[in-house]
Amino acid sequence: MRFVKYLRNSGYRLFRGTVDSSVYATFGCPSPRKAVWYFKEGSYQCAGCKRQCETDSPVGFQIFLYLK
């Protein structure tokens, strides 16, 4: 859990949207069910296993519209 705490302290928030299977295929993820994604502007970080995959590409991540 230390890694999750590090992510939160670094400004990452839990990503609650859907992640396309192509993202997991790109990383060769052995167990996508365990994936827990965090994000901050310009970065997506998985904390589901020891591999701690990271990407700066929003492709495959559900887009949200933020209304002010």
N, C-alpha and C positions, 0 to 999 in steps of 0.2 A: 504493500500500500504506500510505501514511501514515494514511488514514482508518481502516483496519482496526486499526492500532496504537493510534490514538486511542480506538476503541471498546473494545479490550481493556483499555487503561489506565483507562477509565471504568467498568469492571466488567461489560461485556457478555461473554457467552459464545456460542460458535457454536451455533446452533440446528440440531440434527440430526434433528428430526422432519419430518413431511410438512406441506406448505403447500397448502391448497386453491386451486384455480384462481380462485375468487371473490376471493381477496386480490389476485391479479394483475390481475383485471378492474377492481377498485376503483381501483387505481392507474394503470390504462391502461398496464400494463407492456408495452413493445415486445418484450422478449426474456426471458421467465420462466426459460429454461434457464440464463441467466447469474446468476440470483439467488443470493445468499449471505446468509442471514439470521443475525443476532445478536440475543440477547435478554438482558435483565435484568428484574427484577421490575417489571412495569408498562410495559414498552416493547419493541417489536420493531423492529429497524433492518436495512434491506437495504443491503449493500455491493457489489452486483453491477454497478452502473453509476454514472454521474455523478449520477443523480437522487437517490440515497440516500434512498429512501422510508422513512418511519417511521410506526408506528401504536402506539397504546396498547390497541387492542382485540385480545383473544385469539381472536376469531372467525376461523375458517379455519386456525388453527394447531393441530397435534396436541397434545393434552393428555397430560402425563406424571404418573404417580403416584409421588411420592417417599416411599419407605419409610425409616423411621429405625430 
